Amino acid sequence: MRGVHTFINDIRRQVFTEVARLAFEGGDYAKAIEHLPYKIIPGEVARHRQNIFLERAIVSERLRLAIGLPLREIDEYAPTGANIEESAIAEKYYEPPLINIINFACNACPPKQVRVTNMCQGCLAHPCMEVCPKDAIKLDRYNGRTGRSGKWFFYWFYPVHMAVLYLLSLLIS
């Protein structure tokens, strides 16, 4: 994301690093990819979402997409390494859509709607700011949520302050 470093960038880099390592080392891809979510998201306590299982499921989908497999439906169960041999070919062409949304990773933002409110859901990466066509969403640096911030106060304070000081100097002299 444009200049905003979040832990999601770290996870994305780890996913691509592990996929590249998997391709470089070779071996049984289906078996190796099943262990990668545990390597990328270690431990027993969730750090970023409700539970550790959701974090690993999202990383599993990211791994599948990075390898070139299609996005699975929410109600469809298949192991992470299912059909991985289809993508382990020299020339793999991606099928549309090139950008996929992992539905269970989303914070339930309403799709295809533009509503400007102060009801920020505190998403992890603030994607609303990045995709807003009107640049209407501002993030308060201090609390990490959208809404009013004191930014404009400082834009006006200095010029007004200088004008008041100038007027005072005219009155005194």
C-alpha positions as CSV (number, residue, x, y, z in Angstrom):
1,M,0.0,0.0,0.0
2,R,1.2,3.4,-0.8
3,G,3.8,4.2,1.8
4,V,1.8,2.6,4.7
5,H,3.8,-0.2,6.3
6,T,1.6,-2.7,8.2
7,F,2.0,-6.2,9.4
8,I,-0.1,-7.3,6.4
9,N,2.9,-6.2,4.2
10,D,5.1,-8.5,6.3
11,I,2.7,-11.4,5.9
12,R,2.5,-10.8,2.2
13,R,6.3,-10.8,1.9
14,Q,6.5,-14.0,4.0
15,V,3.9,-15.7,1.7
16,F,5.8,-14.8,-1.5
17,T,9.2,-15.8,0.2
18,E,7.8,-19.2,1.1
19,V,6.3,-19.8,-2.3
20,A,9.6,-18.9,-3.9
21,R,11.5,-21.1,-1.5
22,L,9.0,-23.9,-2.2
23,A,9.5,-23.6,-6.0
24,F,13.3,-23.4,-5.6
25,E,13.7,-26.4,-3.3
26,G,11.1,-28.6,-5.1
27,G,9.8,-31.8,-3.6
28,D,6.3,-32.6,-2.6
29,Y,4.5,-29.3,-2.9
30,A,1.2,-30.5,-1.5
31,K,2.8,-31.7,1.7
32,A,5.1,-28.7,2.1
33,I,2.3,-26.1,1.6
34,E,0.2,-27.6,4.4
35,H,2.9,-26.7,6.9
36,L,3.6,-23.2,5.7
37,P,0.6,-21.4,7.5
38,Y,2.1,-22.7,10.8
39,K,5.5,-21.4,9.8
40,I,4.2,-18.0,8.8
41,I,1.8,-17.6,11.7
42,P,3.5,-19.4,14.6
43,G,2.3,-19.9,18.1
44,E,-1.1,-20.6,19.7
45,V,-2.4,-17.0,20.3
46,A,-3.8,-14.8,17.5
47,R,-2.0,-11.5,17.1
48,H,-4.2,-9.7,14.5
49,R,-7.7,-11.3,14.4
50,Q,-10.2,-13.1,16.5
51,N,-8.4,-16.5,16.5
52,I,-5.3,-18.2,15.2
53,F,-7.3,-20.5,13.0
54,L,-8.8,-17.6,11.0
55,E,-5.3,-16.1,10.6
56,R,-3.9,-19.4,9.3
57,A,-6.9,-19.9,7.0
58,I,-6.3,-16.5,5.4
59,V,-2.6,-17.3,5.0
60,S,-3.6,-20.6,3.4
61,E,-5.7,-18.8,0.8
62,R,-3.0,-16.3,0.2
63,L,-0.6,-19.2,-0.4
64,R,-3.0,-20.8,-2.9
65,L,-3.4,-17.5,-4.7
66,A,0.3,-16.8,-4.8
67,I,0.9,-20.2,-6.3
68,G,-1.7,-19.6,-9.0
69,L,-4.6,-21.6,-7.8
70,P,-8.1,-20.2,-8.0
71,L,-9.8,-18.7,-5.0
72,R,-12.0,-21.2,-3.2
73,E,-15.6,-20.5,-2.2
74,I,-16.3,-20.1,1.5
75,D,-18.5,-23.2,1.6
76,E,-16.1,-25.4,-0.3
77,Y,-13.6,-27.5,1.6
78,A,-10.4,-28.7,0.1
79,P,-6.9,-29.0,1.5
80,T,-4.5,-26.1,0.8
81,G,-2.4,-28.3,-1.4
82,A,-5.3,-29.7,-3.5
83,N,-4.7,-29.4,-7.3
84,I,-1.3,-27.9,-6.6
85,E,0.2,-30.0,-9.4
86,E,-1.8,-27.8,-11.9
87,S,0.2,-24.8,-10.9
88,A,3.6,-26.5,-10.8
89,I,4.3,-26.0,-14.5
90,A,6.8,-23.9,-16.3
91,E,4.3,-21.5,-17.8
92,K,1.3,-20.7,-15.8
93,Y,-1.2,-18.1,-17.0
94,Y,-3.5,-16.5,-14.5
95,E,-7.1,-16.7,-15.0
96,P,-9.4,-13.7,-14.4
97,P,-10.0,-12.1,-12.0
98,L,-6.4,-11.1,-11.3
99,I,-7.4,-9.4,-8.0
100,N,-9.2,-11.7,-5.6
101,I,-11.0,-10.8,-2.3
102,I,-10.8,-13.4,0.4
103,N,-14.3,-13.0,1.8
104,F,-13.7,-14.4,5.2
105,A,-10.7,-12.1,5.6
106,C,-12.8,-9.0,5.0
107,N,-14.3,-7.0,7.9
108,A,-17.7,-7.1,6.3
109,C,-17.5,-3.8,4.5
110,P,-20.5,-3.4,2.2
111,P,-19.5,-4.1,-1.4
112,K,-20.1,-1.6,-4.2
113,Q,-21.3,1.2,-1.9
114,V,-19.7,4.5,-1.1
115,R,-20.8,5.9,2.3
116,V,-18.8,8.4,4.1
117,T,-19.5,8.1,7.9
118,N,-17.5,8.2,11.1
119,M,-18.2,4.5,11.6
120,C,-14.7,3.3,11.0
121,Q,-14.4,-0.4,11.6
122,G,-10.7,-0.2,12.4
123,C,-9.6,-2.4,9.5
124,L,-6.1,-3.6,9.8
125,A,-4.7,-1.9,6.6
126,H,-7.3,0.8,6.0
127,P,-8.0,-0.3,2.4
128,C,-10.9,2.2,2.3
129,M,-8.4,5.1,2.2
130,E,-6.4,3.5,-0.6
131,V,-9.4,2.9,-2.9
132,C,-11.6,5.9,-2.2
133,P,-12.1,7.6,-5.6
134,K,-12.9,11.0,-3.9
135,D,-10.1,10.9,-1.3
136,A,-12.8,11.5,1.3
137,I,-11.4,9.3,4.0
138,K,-8.9,10.7,6.4
139,L,-7.1,8.7,9.1
140,D,-6.4,10.2,12.5
141,R,-2.8,9.4,13.2
142,Y,-3.3,9.4,16.9
143,N,-6.1,6.8,17.4
144,G,-5.8,4.9,14.0
145,R,-9.4,5.6,13.1
146,T,-11.1,7.8,10.5
147,G,-12.8,10.9,11.5
148,R,-11.9,14.4,12.6
149,S,-8.4,15.2,13.4
150,G,-6.6,18.4,14.4
151,K,-4.7,18.7,11.2
152,W,-6.6,21.8,9.9
153,F,-6.0,23.6,13.1
154,F,-2.3,23.8,12.5
155,Y,-2.8,24.9,8.9
156,W,-4.8,28.0,10.1
157,F,-3.0,28.6,13.4
158,Y,0.3,29.9,12.0
159,P,-1.1,32.5,9.5
160,V,-3.8,33.7,11.9
161,H,-1.1,33.9,14.7
162,M,1.2,36.0,12.4
163,A,-1.7,38.3,11.4
164,V,-2.6,38.9,15.1
165,L,1.0,39.6,16.0
166,Y,1.3,42.1,13.0
167,L,-1.9,43.9,14.1
168,L,-0.6,44.1,17.7
169,S,2.7,45.5,16.5
170,L,0.8,48.2,14.5
171,L,-1.3,49.1,17.6
172,I,1.8,49.3,19.9
173,S,3.8,51.5,17.5
